[in-house]
Amino acid sequence: MASNIEIKARARDLKELAKRIEALGGERIGSFWQDDSYFASAAGRFKLRAQGGAGGKLIHYRKDPATGPAQSDFLTAACGLAGRVRKSRLAYRLDGGRAHLDRVEGLGDFIKLEIECSDESEKVAAQQQVRSWMRQLDIGDADLLDEGYLELLAGRAPPLVSIELEQPDQPEALALIEALDAYQKPLYPAESHHGVDVSVLMRPEAAFAVARDAAGVAVACGAVWCEPEYGELKRMYVSPSVRGMGVAKRLLDFLENQARARGCGSMALETGIHQHEAIGLYQRAGYDFCLPFGDYLDDPYSVFMRKPI
């Protein structure tokens, strides 16, 4: 199944980034004015994109995009207008992927890097290529965004997700954990996988949370394992259908509150070196890099972080 490896980050200087992209061999595709209207529905979120004089494009975030004419007034009546994003975009073709330089009305400047993967076997190379571009374009993990333009304009995560403590051995929770394993296992050697078993998450020391959308579908999960000194974040996963909507930050806040209520004075976590978006999220939430803790050993594929709560 085709999927994208992509990052979105704040940009300090679009002109300088354009020079660097061209120095990397980037081929300019064109400059576009895009006007995106977002519509909420029980089946997910739709985006109607008007681009210059090229007509409209309707994108449903849970299915493959379908192009063609669409009536904005019909969607507004049927679903309700959730918001609107207007931006200019300078697009480049870059060594098997694309780079987009965006100037968003009311927000500022951003860069997006993406590579389309036709199957799972291509994801590791794509992750490494995106990471290489980030280094060459001077994009740090702290620059990365975990929210979309719509949510940044709104100033908050959309209210369609509820988060509660639930049992990790139920089918929907197991499916999220399996999806996390399927994503991470191709990226790291077996000895660098540190995910805990579901039986561990059911013990009293663990608090396991599930985020559900407006239709009650489980879209994210995470856990905190409470030691006397700290709470360790485990099994954080957000479904692709709701990424970029602030769900990860809300789930992180929820788990930190659980650890705080159980007497933990700090939070700690281990994540993989290829989890760029996650590392950026943790940095923005106040986490700092630290040495291995608990039973962890130093691992070239691991990143350790900690935060007082």
KEMI-510133 format. One record per atom (N, C-alpha, C): residue in three letters; z, x, y. Coordinates in steps of 0.001 Angstrom, whole numbers. Last residue first. Example, Ala and Ser with C-alpha at 12.3 -4.5 7.8 and 13.67 -1.06 7.14 Angstrom:
BEGIN
   r      c3      c1      c2
 SER    7080   12850   -2250
 SER    7140   13670   -1060
 SER    7870   12900      30
 ALA    7800   13190   -5690
 ALA    7800   12300   -4500
 ALA    7800   13200   -3300
***
This chain:
BEGIN
   r      c3      c1      c2
 ILE   36206    7754   16906
 ILE   36164    6331   17242
 ILE   37536    5834   17676
 PRO   34192   10716   17037
 PRO   35518   10082   17128
 PRO   35372    8610   17498
 LYS   31688   11642   14725
 LYS   31977   10988   16006
 LYS   33398   10449   15995
 ARG   29249   13811   13151
 ARG   30577   13234   13254
 ARG   30783   12645   14645
 MET   26893   14896   10627
 MET   27243   14472   11983
 MET   28598   13787   11980
 PHE   24563   16950    8936
 PHE   25905   16361    8965
 PHE   26279   16062   10416
 VAL   21630   16947    7073
 VAL   22186   17017    8415
 VAL   23543   16309    8376
 SER   19935   18644    4388
 SER   20941   17717    4906
 SER   21306   18011    6349
 TYR   18394   20561    3255
 TYR   17766   19258    3459
 TYR   18713   18242    4102
 PRO   19990   22763    2833
 PRO   18930   22871    3849
 PRO   18225   21546    4135
 ASP   23419   22312    2629
 ASP   22150   21933    2004
 ASP   21068   22008    3070
 ASP   26754   23008    1783
 ASP   25665   23266    2719
 ASP   24331   23049    1999
 LEU   28301   20250      57
 LEU   28010   21668     221
 LEU   26885   21822    1229
 TYR   30798   17686     235
 TYR   29432   18153     474
 TYR   29397   19686     551
 ASP   33292   16581      16
 ASP   32792   17319   -1148
 ASP   31382   17867    -954
 GLY   34162   16861    3417
 GLY   34472   16298    2106
 GLY   33998   17184     979
 PHE   31307   18206    5255
 PHE   32675   17689    5156
 PHE   32896   17144    3745
 PRO   29367   20721    6901
 PRO   29588   19820    5762
 PRO   31056   19427    5655
 LEU   29689   20686   10546
 LEU   29601   21367    9260
 LEU   29754   20353    8124
 CYS   27743   18611   12828
 CYS   28960   19257   12354
 CYS   28681   19982   11042
 PHE   26408   17034   15747
 PHE   26210   17773   14504
 PHE   27496   18507   14131
 ASP   27762   13932   16992
 ASP   27404   15344   17164
 ASP   27223   15991   15792
 TYR   27184   10614   18172
 TYR   27458   11526   17061
 TYR   26982   12940   17412
 GLY   26532    8693   20069
 GLY   27657    9577   20322
 GLY   28010   10531   19207
 ALA   24260    7235   19841
 ALA   25512    6510   19621
 ALA   26732    7407   19758
 ARG   22301    9116   20064
 ARG   22473    8194   21196
 ARG   23771    7407   21076
 GLN   22617   10258   17505
 GLN   22892   11043   18705
 GLN   23139   10131   19907
 TYR   21800    8137   15867
 TYR   23181    8610   15792
 TYR   23548    9445   17029
 LEU   19072    7916   16606
 LEU   19993    6784   16780
 LEU   21435    7271   16815
 GLY   18120   10435   15773
 GLY   18092   10065   17181
 GLY   19027    8914   17492
 ILE   18471   10136   13022
 ILE   19201   11187   13732
 ILE   19244   10877   15229
 ALA   16642    8044   12534
 ALA   18074    7855   12284
 ALA   18901    8891   13043
 GLU   14205    9245   13163
 GLU   14647    8089   13933
 GLU   16145    7861   13772
 HIS   14133   11341   11230
 HIS   14142   11632   12658
 HIS   14673   10462   13484
 GLN   14797   12311    8491
 GLN   15146   10996    9048
 GLN   15264   11098   10568
 HIS   14467   14778    7378
 HIS   13248   14049    7743
 HIS   13538   12690    8368
 ILE   16964   15680    6682
 ILE   16311   16319    7819
 ILE   15044   15601    8253
 GLY   19222   12968    5861
 GLY   18197   13952    5543
 GLY   17500   14485    6780
 THR   22792   12793    6452
 THR   21468   12204    6362
 THR   20461   13321    6130
 GLU   26168   11987    6398
 GLU   25159   12937    5933
 GLU   23838   12199    5896
 LEU   28870   11365    8680
 LEU   27695   10961    7904
 LEU   26901   12177    7473
 ALA   31855    9882   10032
 ALA   31093   11035    9575
 ALA   29909   10548    8758
 MET   34144    8830   12558
 MET   33065    8510   11621
 MET   32355    9806   11255
 SER   37742    8612   13022
 SER   36415    9147   13309
 SER   35427    8642   12262
 GLY   40050    7389   12262
 GLY   39998    7929   13607
 GLY   38645    8494   13992
 CYS   40658    4358   10505
 CYS   39917    5620   10581
 CYS   39835    6087   12035
 GLY   41880    1887   10168
 GLY   42689    3030   10556
 GLY   41972    4357   10626
 ARG   40361    -299    9793
 ARG   41036     228    8609
 ARG   41792    1521    8900
 ALA   39145    -702   12222
 ALA   40142   -1686   11798
 ALA   40931   -1208   10588
 ARG   37310    1417   12139
 ARG   38401    1443   13126
 ARG   39527     492   12706
 ALA   35555     483   10194
 ALA   36320    1715    9966
 ALA   37519    1790   10902
 GLN   34555   -1785   11505
 GLN   35238   -1924   10230
 GLN   36106    -703    9941
 ASN   33316    -588   13707
 ASN   34454   -1488   13929
 ASN   35242   -1714   12647
 GLU   31269     755   12380
 GLU   32284    1533   13093
 GLU   33521     677   13361
 LEU   29810   -1450   11499
 LEU   30480    -602   10517
 LEU   31536     286   11177
 PHE   28871   -2464   13970
 PHE   29672   -3308   13075
 PHE   30468   -2443   12096
 ASP   27321    -329   14924
 ASP   28506    -778   15676
 ASP   29446   -1592   14787
 LEU   25304    -358   12944
 LEU   26164     809   13112
 LEU   27447     436   13854
 LEU   24133   -2836   13478
 LEU   24765   -2609   12180
 LEU   25714   -1418   12252
 ARG   23133   -2340   16031
 ARG   24120   -3402   15841
 ARG   24861   -3230   14517
 LYS   21308    -281   15437
 LYS   22433     -22   16340
 LYS   23516   -1080   16180
 ALA   19503   -1645   13737
 ALA   20257    -483   13238
 ALA   21469    -194   14122
 VAL   18375   -3574   15431
 VAL   19217   -3997   14317
 VAL   20082   -2838   13819
 GLY   16561   -3056   17449
 GLY   17970   -2823   17721
 GLY   18913   -3206   16599
 MET   13956   -3228   16695
 MET   14524   -4409   17334
 MET   16026   -4254   17598
 GLY   12838   -1275   15134
 GLY   12508   -1273   16544
 GLY   13069   -2451   17310
 ARG   12380   -3277   12198
 ARG   12639   -1995   12845
 ARG   12158   -2039   14296
 VAL   11881   -5534   10752
 VAL   12742   -5679   11929
 VAL   13080   -4337   12569
 SER   10178   -4825    8664
 SER    9845   -6027    9450
 SER   10689   -6187   10698
 PRO   11320   -2663    7261
 PRO   10272   -2404    8254
 PRO    9982   -3600    9155
 SER   14891   -2994    7032
 SER   13560   -3348    6560
 SER   12513   -3091    7644
 VAL   17158    -366    7090
 VAL   16621   -1499    7851
 VAL   15195   -1760    7377
 TYR   20087    1060    5753
 TYR   18651     794    5583
 TYR   18276    -453    6368
 MET   22646    3169    4757
 MET   22049    2477    5905
 MET   20547    2306    5669
 ARG   24436    4362    2850
 ARG   23450    3351    2453
 ARG   22915    2513    3626
 LYS   27346    5127    4804
 LYS   26540    5235    3589
 LYS   25524    4095    3530
 LEU   29652    6929    6745
 LEU   28537    5981    6749
 LEU   27674    6206    5513
 GLU   33059    7288    6260
 GLU   31747    7883    6036
 GLU   30686    6793    5941
 GLY   35812    7564    8381
 GLY   34958    6654    7646
 GLY   33588    7279    7486
 TYR   38747    9670    8067
 TYR   37469    9269    8658
 TYR   36788    8215    7789
 GLU   41276   10074    6898
 GLU   40967   10711    8177
 GLU   39708   10158    8843
 PRO   41372    8542    4512
 PRO   42482    8479    5470
 PRO   42118    9030    6854
 GLU   38069    7025    4176
 GLU   39065    8019    3809
 GLU   40229    7900    4793
 CYS   35944    4478    3547
 CYS   37088    4825    4379
 CYS   38032    5800    3684
 TRP   32613    4134    3883
 TRP   33619    4506    2895
 TRP   34794    5089    3656
 VAL   30494    1606    4951
 VAL   31383    2679    5388
 VAL   32441    2871    4306
 ALA   27026     656    4738
 ALA   28402     667    4258
 ALA   29183    1770    4947
 GLY   24267   -1640    5099
 GLY   24951    -382    5369
 GLY   26384    -484    4895
 CYS   21076   -3288    5553
 CYS   22393   -3125    4933
 CYS   22976   -1775    5325
 ALA   18710   -5867    6401
 ALA   19308   -4544    6578
 ALA   20654   -4499    5881
 VAL   17814   -8390    5805
 VAL   16848   -7467    6387
 VAL   17412   -6058    6596
 ALA   17953  -11321    3977
 ALA   18608  -10023    4163
 ALA   17578   -8998    4625
 VAL   17324  -14417    5552
 VAL   16808  -13355    4684
 VAL   17515  -12043    5009
 GLY   17941  -16484    7248
 GLY   18917  -16128    6223
 GLY   18465  -15044    5267
 ALA   16265  -16907    9339
 ALA   15994  -17702    8141
 ALA   16968  -17391    7011
 ALA   17087  -15033   11170
 ALA   17347  -16431   11477
 ALA   17113  -17344   10285
 ASP   18302  -12357    8977
 ASP   17537  -12901   10091
 ASP   17810  -14394   10252
 ARG   21229  -10404    8314
 ARG   20284  -11461    7928
 ARG   19570  -11999    9159
 ALA   22767   -7512    7103
 ALA   22222   -8204    8271
 ALA   21170   -9189    7790
 VAL   25697   -6708    5351
 VAL   24301   -7139    5265
 VAL   23935   -7845    6561
 ALA   28031   -4132    4431
 ALA   27560   -5172    5345
 ALA   26079   -5450    5141
 PHE   30916   -3086    2822
 PHE   29461   -3179    2721
 PHE   28992   -4367    3549
 ALA   33420    -832    2752
 ALA   33035   -2074    3424
 ALA   31521   -2100    3469
 ALA   35544     722     319
 ALA   34230     544     938
 ALA   34122    -816    1622
 GLU   37912     773   -1002
 GLU   37761    1722     102
 GLU   36458    1521     882
 PRO   37653   -1011   -3149
 PRO   38363   -1451   -1932
 PRO   38185    -509    -750
 ARG   34237    -866   -4459
 ARG   35650    -500   -4477
 ARG   36325    -875   -3158
 MET   31571   -1263   -4313
 MET   32387   -2443   -4587
 MET   33880   -2126   -4609
 LEU   30368    1171   -4072
 LEU   30396     330   -2878
 LEU   31247    -924   -3073
 VAL   30455    2046   -6701
 VAL   31331    2694   -5717
 VAL   31471    1818   -4477
 SER   28464     478   -7829
 SER   29841     309   -8302
 SER   30849     955   -7355
 VAL   26161    1492   -6643
 VAL   26653     189   -6211
 VAL   28097     -28   -6652
 ASP   26471    5028   -5886
 ASP   26141    3922   -6770
 ASP   26769    2624   -6258
 VAL   25345    6777   -2925
 VAL   26370    6385   -3893
 VAL   25915    5172   -4692
 GLY   23056    9410   -2244
 GLY   23360    7983   -2210
 GLY   24364    7602   -3290
 HIS   22162   11989   -1999
 HIS   23608   11773   -1972
 HIS   23977   10294   -1873
 HIS   19872   14346   -3027
 HIS   20106   12911   -2881
 HIS   21606   12643   -3015
 SER   19394   16939   -3632
 SER   19723   16647   -2234
 SER   19846   15151   -1965
 GLU   18553   17156   -6206
 GLU   19899   17653   -5912
 GLU   20320   17382   -4470
 ALA   15896   16227   -6057
 ALA   16929   15380   -6658
 ALA   18332   15838   -6286
 PRO   14369   16873   -2809
 PRO   14625   17185   -4226
 PRO   15826   16395   -4737
 TYR   12849   14284    -747
 TYR   13847   15325    -987
 TYR   13960   15636   -2480
 LEU   10972   12254    -522
 LEU   11112   13183     595
 LEU   11983   14397     286
 PRO   10982   10412   -2592
 PRO    9837   11336   -2502
 PRO   10005   12420   -1440
 LYS   13508    9086   -1997
 LYS   13375    9984   -3138
 LYS   12145   10888   -3074
 GLN   13355    7297     214
 GLN   13928    8634     372
 GLN   13611    9590    -772
 TYR   12113    4895    -623
 TYR   11639    5592     576
 TYR   12096    7050     587
 ALA   13556    4146   -2826
 ALA   12116    4345   -2986
 ALA   11529    5096   -1800
 ASP   16094    3811   -1671
 ASP   15873    4888   -2641
 ASP   14375    5194   -2797
 LEU   15553    1541     -67
 LEU   16011    2792     537
 LEU   15755    3970    -401
 ALA   14942    -321   -2043
 ALA   13910      52   -1074
 ALA   14271    1356    -371
 GLU   17431    -514   -3293
 GLU   16292      19   -4052
 GLU   15165     448   -3122
 ILE   18850   -1718   -1215
 ILE   19252    -385   -1676
 ILE   18118     273   -2464
 LEU   17498   -4176   -1092
 LEU   17509   -3286      72
 LEU   17866   -1855    -340
 ALA   18063   -5189   -3641
 ALA   16668   -4955   -3260
 ALA   16584   -4022   -2055
 LEU   20830   -5509   -3518
 LEU   20271   -4527   -4450
 LEU   18831   -4190   -4089
 ALA   20922   -7625   -1700
 ALA   21476   -6334   -1323
 ALA   20929   -5228   -2221
 GLU   19748   -9645   -3249
 GLU   19134   -9245   -1982
 GLU   19646   -7880   -1520
 PRO   21499   -9850   -5591
 PRO   20083   -9443   -5679
 PRO   19473   -8962   -4364
 GLN   24744   -8255   -5205
 GLN   23890   -9446   -5181
 GLN   22423   -9016   -5108
 ASP   26403   -6080   -4965
 ASP   25738   -6276   -6253
 ASP   24922   -7554   -6307
 PRO   27765   -5927   -2544
 PRO   26574   -5100   -2714
 PRO   25819   -5334   -4019
 GLN   28863   -8797    -766
 GLN   28937   -8034   -2001
 GLN   27657   -7214   -2198
 GLU   29442   -8423    2817
 GLU   28955   -9127    1637
 GLU   29113   -8226     413
 LEU   30211   -8915    6200
 LEU   30550   -8211    4966
 LEU   30109   -9054    3774
 GLU   27419   -9600    8421
 GLU   28689   -9952    7786
 GLU   28939   -9020    6607
 ILE   25388  -10333   11129
 ILE   25874   -9265   10266
 ILE   27253   -9652    9741
 SER   22307  -11875   12134
 SER   23759  -11955   11965
 SER   24181  -10891   10963
 VAL   19646  -11910   14418
 VAL   20252  -11267   13256
 VAL   21768  -11459   13281
 LEU   18566  -12872   16737
 LEU   18181  -13557   15520
 LEU   18868  -12986   14285
 PRO   18867  -11979   19359
 PRO   20007  -12616   18703
 PRO   19670  -13266   17361
 PRO   17595   -8633   19938
 PRO   17399  -10076   19846
 PRO   18496  -10735   19023
 ALA   19473   -6273   21891
 ALA   18812   -6624   20632
 ALA   18650   -8138   20562
 ARG   18750   -5799   25394
 ARG   19660   -6069   24287
 ARG   18830   -6349   23042
 GLY   16954   -5625   27433
 GLY   18231   -4962   27618
 GLY   19213   -5202   26498
 ALA   14393   -6492   27573
 ALA   15429   -7526   27537
 ALA   16822   -6928   27734
 LEU   13103   -4061   27458
 LEU   12971   -4874   28662
 LEU   14055   -5939   28731
 LEU   13812   -3310   24876
 LEU   14238   -2481   25997
 LEU   14148   -3251   27309
 GLU   12505   -5289   23426
 GLU   13967   -5263   23424
 GLU   14520   -4397   24546
 LEU    9820   -4592   23977
 LEU   10316   -5931   24288
 LEU   11837   -5936   24384
 TYR    9544   -2002   22973
 TYR    9470   -2228   24411
 TYR   10057   -3587   24797
 GLY   12031   -1589   20321
 GLY   10695   -1769   20848
 GLY   10733   -2009   22352
 GLU   14397     958   19412
 GLU   14083    -387   19871
 GLU   12659    -422   20391
 ASP   14921    3528   18929
 ASP   15065    2654   17776
 ASP   14856    1194   18170
 LEU   13302    6483   20092
 LEU   13754    5118   20343
 LEU   13897    4371   19034
 LEU   14035    9951   20797
 LEU   13453    8892   19986
 LEU   14096    7546   20287
 ASP   15324   11981   22076
 ASP   14327   11248   22864
 ASP   13805   10021   22122
 ALA   16882   13234   20209
 ALA   17580   12381   21177
 ALA   16615   11578   22046
 ASP   15064   14833   18895
 ASP   15545   13625   18215
 ASP   16233   12677   19192
 GLY   12531   15882   21306
 GLY   13750   16037   20537
 GLY   14173   14736   19883
 ILE    9459   17230   21838
 ILE   10127   15941   21684
 ILE   11339   16141   20793
 ASP    7542   19255   22369
 ASP    8891   19320   22932
 ASP    9565   17946   22954
 LEU    5235   19378   21021
 LEU    5203   18567   22238
 LEU    6572   18493   22906
 GLN    5909   20849   18811
 GLN    4900   21403   19711
 GLN    4811   20640   21033
 ARG    7791   19143   17579
 ARG    8190   20476   18040
 ARG    7209   21010   19079
 MET    6151   16908   17010
 MET    7314   16767   17880
 MET    7750   18124   18438
 TRP    4314   18016   15180
 TRP    3854   17576   16507
 TRP    5019   17461   17479
 SER    6114   18399   13061
 SER    5460   19552   13674
 SER    4945   19188   15065
 ARG    6743   15756   12444
 ARG    7806   16652   12899
 ARG    7225   17878   13593
 VAL    4249   14895   11553
 VAL    4822   14285   12757
 VAL    5920   15179   13324
 GLN    4067   16513    9252
 GLN    3092   16652   10330
 GLN    3624   16070   11634
 GLN    6189   15587    7697
 GLN    6183   16977    8132
 GLN    5221   17190    9294
 GLN    5354   12947    7243
 GLN    6624   13214    7924
 GLN    6638   14632    8489
 ALA    3002   13472    5798
 ALA    2921   12803    7099
 ALA    4196   13028    7910
 ALA    4003   14600    3479
 ALA    3137   15409    4343
 ALA    3037   14800    5736
 VAL    5413   12318    2558
 VAL    6118   13574    2836
 VAL    5301   14441    3776
 LYS    3422   10316    2181
 LYS    4449   10162    3212
 LYS    5151   11472    3558
 GLU    1571   10263     189
 GLU    1174   10915    1427
 GLU    2290   10971    2457
 SER    2548    8766   -1898
 SER    2417   10203   -2112
 SER    2079   10950    -830
 GLU    2388    6069   -1208
 GLU    3668    6754   -1073
 GLU    3529    8273   -1148
 ASP    -797    5599     537
 ASP     153    5360    -545
 ASP    1384    6236    -331
 SER   -2051    5955    2964
 SER   -2641    4980    2050
 SER   -1726    4678     873
 CYS    -633    6159    6146
 CYS    -586    6656    4767
 CYS   -1142    5574    3843
 GLU   -1326    7062    9453
 GLU   -1417    6010    8437
 GLU   -1479    6641    7052
 ILE     773    8322   11882
 ILE    -174    8678   10826
 ILE    -168    7554    9811
 GLU    1627    8604   15357
 GLU    1551    7860   14104
 GLU     493    8427   13188
 LEU    3587    8678   18264
 LEU    2822    9465   17298
 LEU    2795    8715   15980
 LYS    3911    7798   21613
 LYS    3972    7316   20234
 LYS    3062    8186   19381
 ILE    5765    8110   24600
 ILE    4752    8654   23696
 ILE    4985    8100   22306
 PHE    6248    6660   27893
 PHE    6607    6852   26486
 PHE    5453    7505   25742
 ASP    7675    5732   31053
 ASP    6660    6428   30266
 ASP    7166    6750   28867
 GLY    8876    2512   32198
 GLY    8587    3922   32385
 GLY    7564    4436   31394
 LEU    9606    -246   32626
 LEU   10343     635   31705
 LEU   10129    2109   31977
 GLY    8012   -1809   34248
 GLY    9436   -2091   34240
 GLY   10259   -1183   33357
 GLU    5197   -1360   32248
 GLU    5726   -1986   33454
 GLU    7217   -2282   33299
 VAL    4732    1724   30687
 VAL    5120     320   30502
 VAL    5722    -218   31791
 ARG    2429    3857   29643
 ARG    3198    3590   30863
 ARG    3466    2092   30891
 ASP    1957    5935   26809
 ASP    2112    4594   27370
 ASP    2889    4630   28678
 LEU     -85    7630   24764
 LEU     721    7843   25950
 LEU     770    6534   26723
 HIS    -375    8140   21341
 HIS    -524    7172   22425
 HIS     428    7540   23553
 ALA   -2099    9762   18802
 ALA   -1062    9892   19822
 ALA   -1374    8907   20933
 ARG   -2741    9630   15289
 ARG   -3019    9233   16667
 ARG   -1815    9514   17544
 GLY   -4161   11610   12596
 GLY   -3277   10587   13149
 GLY   -3683   10237   14563
 GLY   -5825   13628   11863
 GLY   -5448   12648   10849
 GLY   -4521   11567   11343
 ASP   -5755   15081   14467
 ASP   -5590   15688   13141
 ASP   -5080   14698   12093
 LEU   -5707   12630   16641
 LEU   -5053   13927   16503
 LEU   -4863   14288   15033
 ARG   -7024   10773   19243
 ARG   -7130   11012   17808
 ARG   -6671   12436   17561
 TYR   -5252    9119   21844
 TYR   -5896   10318   21316
 TYR   -5968   10242   19795
 ALA   -5073    6880   24624
 ALA   -5047    7095   23178
 ALA   -5827    8344   22794
 LEU   -3099    5571   27040
 LEU   -4092    6616   26842
 LEU   -3995    7052   25384
 ARG   -2322    2424   28305
 ARG   -2244    3312   27143
 ARG   -3409    4286   27147
 SER    -238     441   30322
 SER   -1476    1211   30213
 SER   -1291    2212   29093
 LYS    1293   -2765   29642
 LYS    1284   -1300   29688
 LYS    -131    -764   29769
 ARG    3620   -5375   29334
 ARG    2349   -4931   29908
 ARG    2385   -3417   30060
 VAL    5060   -7786   27362
 VAL    5049   -6355   27655
 VAL    3662   -5985   28159
 ARG    7177  -10608   27151
 ARG    5855  -10075   27468
 ARG    5984   -8616   27859
 GLY    8779  -13075   24988
 GLY    8725  -12036   26000
 GLY    7329  -11492   26156
 ALA    8728  -15348   23470
 ALA    9932  -14515   23396
 ALA    9943  -13426   24457
 LEU    7685  -18616   23738
 LEU    7400  -17270   24209
 LEU    8683  -16456   24245
 GLY    7386  -20716   20966
 GLY    8223  -20303   22085
 GLY    7942  -18868   22462
 CYS    5858  -21925   18965
 CYS    6874  -20943   18609
 CYS    7847  -20610   19731
 ALA    4146  -23910   19993
 ALA    4582  -23976   18595
 ALA    5785  -23098   18308
 ALA    3686  -23248   22666
 ALA    4202  -24575   22338
 ALA    4787  -24616   20936
 THR    2712  -20649   22370
 THR    3903  -20885   23179
 THR    4524  -22231   22839
 LEU     418  -21084   20868
 LEU    1529  -20348   20276
 LEU    2820  -20578   21053
 PHE   -1114  -22500   22780
 PHE    -771  -23128   21509
 PHE     420  -22428   20876
 ASP   -1468  -20605   24792
 ASP    -704  -21811   25101
 ASP    -307  -22549   23829
 SER   -3014  -18633   23533
 SER   -1654  -18326   23916
 SER    -847  -19582   24175
 GLN   -5108  -18800   20894
 GLN   -4736  -19559   22071
 GLN   -3277  -19313   22406
 ALA   -7355  -16216   19847
 ALA   -6137  -16989   19677
 ALA   -5791  -17670   20986
 PRO   -9924  -14515   18036
 PRO   -9464  -15264   19193
 PRO   -8210  -16053   18869
 GLY   -8942  -11625   16048
 GLY   -9782  -12763   16383
 GLY   -9218  -13516   17553
 THR   -7306  -10114   13238
 THR   -7894  -10079   14560
 THR   -8730  -11319   14782
 ALA   -4251   -9707   11716
 ALA   -5493  -10467   11663
 ALA   -6050  -10519   13065
 PRO   -2229   -7288   10035
 PRO   -2753   -7844   11261
 PRO   -4059   -8595   11010
 ASP    -362   -8315    7157
 ASP   -1363   -7447    7740
 ASP   -1908   -8097    9006
 LYS    3013   -9467    7918
 LYS    1784   -9476    7143
 LYS     806   -8517    7795
 ARG    5095   -9429    9621
 ARG    5416   -9402    8190
 ARG    4181   -9426    7317
 TYR    4156   -9545   12225
 TYR    4863   -8340   11808
 TYR    5220   -8311   10332
 HIS     959  -10359   13085
 HIS    2177  -10922   12498
 HIS    2912   -9774   11840
 ILE   -1098  -10280   15885
 ILE    -425   -9469   14874
 ILE     825  -10190   14416
 LEU   -4202  -10886   17249
 LEU   -2959  -11518   16856
 LEU   -2351  -10740   15697
 LYS   -6026   -9993   20007
 LYS   -5659   -9558   18663
 LYS   -4292  -10145   18347
 GLY   -8865  -10862   22130
 GLY   -7466  -10893   21712
 GLY   -7271  -10412   20294
 GLY  -11189   -8957   24225
 GLY  -10725  -10120   23481
 GLY   -9293   -9973   23041
 ALA  -11829   -6787   25795
 ALA  -12214   -6727   24376
 ALA  -11759   -7935   23575
 GLY  -11306   -6125   28382
 GLY  -12240   -7224   28152
 GLY  -12646   -7351   26706
 GLY   -7982   -5231   27926
 GLY   -9155   -5141   28776
 GLY  -10041   -6356   28595
 GLN   -6518   -6876   25450
 GLN   -6816   -5490   25805
 GLN   -8109   -5434   26599
 ALA   -3847   -8796   24443
 ALA   -5076   -8829   25231
 ALA   -5322   -7421   25730
 ARG   -2140   -9671   21573
 ARG   -2520   -8563   22444
 ARG   -3851   -8840   23112
 LEU     534  -11331   20455
 LEU    -830  -11582   20896
 LEU   -1192  -10518   21907
 LYS    2642  -11099   17768
 LYS    2266  -10467   19020
 LYS     810  -10767   19293
 PHE    5294  -12817   16096
 PHE    3880  -12637   16355
 PHE    3694  -11910   17686
 ARG    7798  -12526   13630
 ARG    7417  -12425   15031
 ARG    5927  -12162   15143
 GLY    8756  -14982   11157
 GLY    8692  -13630   11682
 GLY    8296  -13647   13141
 ALA    8908  -17591   10475
 ALA    8163  -16718    9559
 ALA    8091  -15282   10052
 ALA   10082  -18899   12530
 ALA   10892  -18720   11324
 ALA   10227  -17765   10347
 SER    9127  -17061   15512
 SER    8995  -18176   14573
 SER    9863  -17888   13362
 ALA    8299  -15987   18818
 ALA    9252  -16037   17704
 ALA    8966  -17245   16833
 PHE    5892  -13945   20316
 PHE    6285  -15304   19975
 PHE    7183  -15272   18748
 TYR    4818  -11937   23047
 TYR    5532  -12039   21771
 TYR    6023  -13466   21574
 SER    1977  -10481   24452
 SER    2897  -11618   24499
 SER    3492  -11802   23109
 ASP     770   -7655   26077
 ASP    1280   -8174   24808
 ASP    2249   -9320   25064
 ASP   -1848   -6151   27392
 ASP    -907   -7203   27793
 ASP    -477   -7916   26513
 GLN   -3117   -2993   28223
 GLN   -2719   -3925   27173
 GLN   -1661   -4882   27697
 TRP   -5751   -1026   29157
 TRP   -4686   -1857   29700
 TRP   -4367   -2929   28664
 PHE   -6631    2261   28018
 PHE   -6669     810   27899
 PHE   -5511     178   28671
 SER   -8761    4997   27513
 SER   -7619    4479   28251
 SER   -7732    2963   28312
 GLY   -9695    6883   24554
 GLY   -9931    6063   25732
 GLY   -8627    5651   26374
 ILE   -9638    9125   22895
 ILE  -10337    7910   22466
 ILE  -10664    7037   23654
 ARG   -9723   12581   22925
 ARG   -9425   11396   23714
 ARG  -10283   10220   23258
 GLU   -8474   14513   20408
 GLU   -9719   13951   20941
 GLU   -9414   12640   21666
 GLY   -6458   17397   20200
 GLY   -6546   15948   20321
 GLY   -7834   15503   20987
 GLY   -5912   20047   19935
 GLY   -7171   19564   19381
 GLY   -7325   18066   19440
 LEU   -3734   20872   21275
 LEU   -3584   20783   19819
 LEU   -4861   20289   19142
 ALA   -4551   20511   23859
 ALA   -4469   21890   23373
 ALA   -4301   21935   21854
 GLU   -4233   17772   24033
 GLU   -5597   18301   24038
 GLU   -5619   19744   23551
 ILE   -1423   17747   24053
 ILE   -2146   17073   22969
 ILE   -3572   17595   22885
 ARG    -935   19095   26457
 ARG    -491   19680   25196
 ARG   -1219   19058   24006
 LYS   -2026   17321   28343
 LYS   -2543   18691   28234
 LYS   -2176   19312   26892
 ALA    -380   15083   27887
 ALA   -1825   14968   27651
 ALA   -2449   16358   27501
 LEU    2078   16120   28728
 LEU    1880   15768   27324
 LEU     397   15660   26988
 GLU    1558   16358   31456
 GLU    1827   17559   30674
 GLU    1643   17287   29182
 LYS    1263   13645   32088
 LYS     158   14573   32319
 LYS     338   15846   31501
 LEU    3777   12532   31471
 LEU    2598   12138   30701
 LEU    1438   13109   30880
 ASP    6851   13643   31182
 ASP    5681   13977   32004
 ASP    4423   13665   31197
 ARG    8784   12559   29518
 ARG    9193   13047   30834
 ARG    8003   13284   31752
 ALA    9010    9735   27451
 ALA    8192   10849   27917
 ALA    8618   11251   29325
 ARG   10792    8562   24588
 ARG   10627    8600   26032
 ARG    9855    9853   26424
 ALA    9004    7749   21557
 ALA   10000    8489   22326
 ALA    9741    8349   23816
 LYS    8431    6810   18240
 LYS    8224    6457   19637
 LYS    9345    7112   20425
 ILE    6711    7626   15218
 ILE    7875    7743   16102
 ILE    7459    7283   17489
 GLU    5616    6826   11881
 GLU    5453    6872   13330
 GLU    6796    7083   14025
 ILE    3644    6213    9229
 ILE    4753    7076    9623
 ILE    4610    7252   11124
 ASN    2552    3080    7935
 ASN    2520    4074    9001
 ASN    3798    4906    9021
 SER     758    2189    4944
 SER    1890    2087    5846
 SER    1779    3195    6873
 ALA    -860     582    2207
 ALA    -933    1363    3431
 ALA     303    1126    4284
 MET       0     839   -1189
 MET       0       0       0
 MET       0     877    1244
***
